[in-house]
Amino acid sequence: MSEHEHHHDPIEDNIETHPIKLAIGVVIGAAALIVGIVLLAQFAVGSHGSRSMQDDPAMSEAQVAKRLAPAAQLVVDPSDNYFWLSCKTATASLNADRAVPVETRRLLQIHACLHR
């Protein structure tokens, strides 16, 4: 048989530059992925945030109060002896129109004025 010819391989010719080309491709791919995620997040926030909330039933006072109820509780330990609210401020808050329920403000006023 005749001798086999050796075929020219372009990867063997560029073996020194090949890892650099790979690194460049990885960096470009990562940058494209990050840009895509940022654009997708901006699109999602923009389309959700630009809607009208005027007649949205989820934004009614009753629904908002229902969602905030679990986080809007205040527990005062009377044996702690830490009085952070003056009697004058608690009494003024009791008589004002506030978001905190009247019963809660009354209990805070009693507690603040009892120990002063």
GUBA-728693 format. One record per residue: y, z, x negated of N, C-alpha, C in turn. Coordinates in steps of 0.001 Angstrom, whole numbers, padded with zeros to 6 digits, always signed. Example, Ala and Ser with C-alpha at 12.3 -4.5 7.8 and 13.67 -1.06 7.14 Angstrom:
2
-005690+007800-013190-004500+007800-012300-003300+007800-013200 -002250+007080-012850-001060+007140-013670+000030+007870-012900 
//
This chain:
116
-001185+000000-000816+000000+000000+000000+001244+000000-000857 +002239-000439-000244+003508-000487-000967+004200+000879-000925 +005094+001001-001787+005826+002263-001870+006795+002384-000692 +006861+003646-000099+007769+003872+001039+009201+004010+000552 +010059+003398+001320+011481+003508+000978+012039+004812+001529 +012926+005385+000764+013572+006615+001211+014778+006241+002081 +014781+006785+003327+015897+006492+004234+017079+007400+003925 +018242+006860+004136+019467+007598+003892+019695+008609+005023 +019924+009866+004675+020135+010933+005651+021569+011446+005522 +022412+011272+006556+023820+011695+006445+023971+013222+006351 +023039+013989+006907+023139+015450+006827+022918+015903+005389 +021990+015269+004690+021763+015625+003291+022982+015296+002438 +023687+014235+002798+024880+013873+002037+026015+014877+002244 +026093+015490+003426+027183+016409+003760+026700+017852+003846 +025736+018217+003067+025134+019541+003181+026147+020644+002846 +027106+020366+001949+028100+021378+001593+029126+021561+002709 +029440+020530+003443+030464+020626+004493+029866+020921+005855 +028590+020852+005990+027960+021053+007295+028186+022447+007883 +028064+023559+007131+028337+024884+007714+029785+025047+008168 +030694+024414+007472+032100+024491+007873+032309+023764+009192 +031681+022606+009319+031782+021872+010579+031175+022672+011728 +030088+023350+011448+029465+024200+012472+030392+025346+012862 +031010+025978+011867+031930+027084+012152+033129+026607+012961 +033648+025449+012623+034773+024888+013375+034368+024611+014820 +033190+024067+014999+032708+023810+016359+032537+025082+017159 +032034+026140+016531+031864+027422+017229+033217+027999+017612 +034198+027936+016703+035534+028471+016992+036189+027683+018124 +036079+026381+018095+036666+025560+019167+035968+025855+020490 +034668+026005+020469+033938+026323+021697+034316+027687+022258 +034459+028689+021377+034855+030028+021829+036265+030009+022407 +037171+029291+021748+038547+029193+022258+038573+028501+023618 +037799+027459+023780+037739+026762+025065+037170+027670+026147 +036182+028471+025806+035604+029409+026766+036622+030458+027191 +037358+031001+026227+038379+032008+026545+039479+031412+027417 +039940+030232+027071+040969+029567+027881+040439+029310+029295 +039209+028894+029414+038626+028659+030739+038538+029927+031570 +038148+031027+030955+038063+032302+031681+039449+032757+032124 +040442+032646+031244+041808+033049+031594+042334+032196+032742 +042129+030898+032684+042594+030020+033759+041886+030324+035078 +040604+030604+035028+039863+030951+036235+040362+032267+036826 +040644+033249+035981+041165+034530+036458+042552+034353+037073 +043407+033556+036445+044731+033300+037007+044631+032585+038347 +043724+031676+038476+043537+030976+039738+043078+031934+040829 +042116+032801+040497+041597+033737+041491+042665+034726+041927 +043419+035268+040983+044466+036228+041318+045595+035537+042066 +045961+034352+041650+047051+033626+042299+046732+033254+043733 +045531+032797+043991+045189+032395+045358+044989+033605+046260 +044533+034721+045697+044333+035926+046509+045650+036670+046712 +046496+036712+045702+047733+037476+045773+048833+036793+046547 +048751+035502+046757+049828+034790+047436+049645+034720+048947 +048570+035317+049454+048365+035263+050905+049315+036233+051603 +049597+035969+052860+050499+036818+053650+049742+038040+054160 +050330+039221+053990+049702+040463+054426+050361+041007+055690 +051259+040229+056282+052034+040733+057406+051153+041072+058606 +050259+040219+058968+049413+040455+060148+047973+040757+059763 +047744+041179+058547+046399+041499+058084+045980+042852+058646 +044882+042916+059426+044472+044198+060001+044057+045216+058946 +043650+044780+057782+043261+045721+056726+044463+046438+056127 +045667+045927+056366+046867+046539+055814+047624+047377+056841 +047038+047609+057990+047695+048463+058978+047734+049897+058472 +048643+050698+059041+048791+052080+058580+047498+052867+058751 +046804+052636+059844+045573+053385+060105+044487+053032+059083 +044356+051748+058748+043325+051335+057787+043652+051815+056372 +044935+051762+056008+045327+052242+054677+045089+053742+054576 +045451+054489+055613+045227+055938+055623+043739+056263+055552 +042919+055447+056225+041470+055669+056194+040905+055454+054791 +041417+054441+054070+040942+054190+052710+041437+055246+051726 +042623+055774+051961+043185+056770+051053+042728+058186+051351 +042152+058420+052507+041784+059780+052914+040879+060493+051909 +039853+059861+051355+039007+060595+050409+039746+061017+049129 +040759+060278+048729+041469+060599+047487+042721+061428+047728 +043109+061620+048974+044369+062285+049289+044156+063730+049731 +043229+064413+049108+042994+065808+049439+043456+066676+048274 +044036+067820+048620+044501+068751+047619+043847+070092+047888 +043205+070631+046889+042543+071922+047017+043274+072902+046115 +043719+074010+046702+044430+075030+045957+043555+076268+045893 +043322+076741+044698+042521+077951+044507+043466+079146+044467 +043446+080009+045479+044393+081124+045517+044143+082161+044423 +042976+082169+043833+042704+083151+042786+043103+082651+041401 +043654+081460+041320+043986+080866+040038+045306+081392+039469 +046205+081867+040319+047521+082375+039926+048351+081332+039177 +048217+080102+039574+049019+079023+039004+049879+078460+040115 +051133+078843+040143+052038+078450+041224+053000+077400+040692 +052731+076189+040997+053482+075069+040472+054559+074584+041440 +054633+075172+042620+055572+074727+043640+056366+075927+044120 +057694+075828+044091+058508+076956+044545+058479+077034+046070 +058776+078217+046585+058800+078422+048041+059866+077539+048679 +061011+077407+048020+062117+076586+048545+061689+075115+048651 +061061+074601+047620+060616+073201+047622+059523+072974+048661 +058590+073910+048766+057506+073770+049744+058038+073813+051170 +059031+074673+051436+059623+074760+052782+060397+073483+053109 +061125+072950+052130+061854+071691+052352+060880+070548+052603 +059768+070527+051884+058757+069484+052079+058088+069598+053442 +057911+070840+053909+057291+071051+055223+058151+070466+056334 +059461+070599+056202+060383+070141+057248+060743+068668+057121 +060348+068008+056047+060695+066596+055834+059580+065689+056352 +059927+064430+056515+058948+063427+056945+058279+062868+055697 +057023+063235+055479+056298+062852+054279+054973+062180+054644 +054354+061568+053645+053053+060926+053851+051922+061948+053888 +052132+063098+053243+051109+064147+053244+051063+064762+054633 +049892+065001+055204+049793+065559+056556+050506+066911+056665 +051031+067197+057840+051794+068409+058094+050945+069654+057823 +049684+069636+058215+048816+070801+058007+048665+071107+056512 +048561+070094+055700+048457+070292+054254+049752+070871+053706 +050895+070317+054149+052184+070838+053690+052391+072281+054148 +051912+072628+055346+052042+073991+055847+051220+074950+054986 +049996+074547+054628+049163+075404+053790+049789+075591+052404 +050358+074535+051845+051018+074656+050552+052244+075559+050640 +052981+075452+051744+054169+076294+051914+053774+077752+052050 +052732+078030+052801+052248+079422+052943+051822+079955+051582 +051071+079179+050855+050577+079618+049546+051721+079836+048566 +052699+078912+048559+053804+079021+047614+054712+080205+047944 +054947+080471+049231+055851+081559+049620+055137+082917+049640 +053845+082945+049736+053103+084199+049804+053167+084951+048481 +053186+084243+047386+053115+084869+046080+054460+084913+045360 +055538+084733+046072+056867+084734+045434+057693+085879+045911 
//
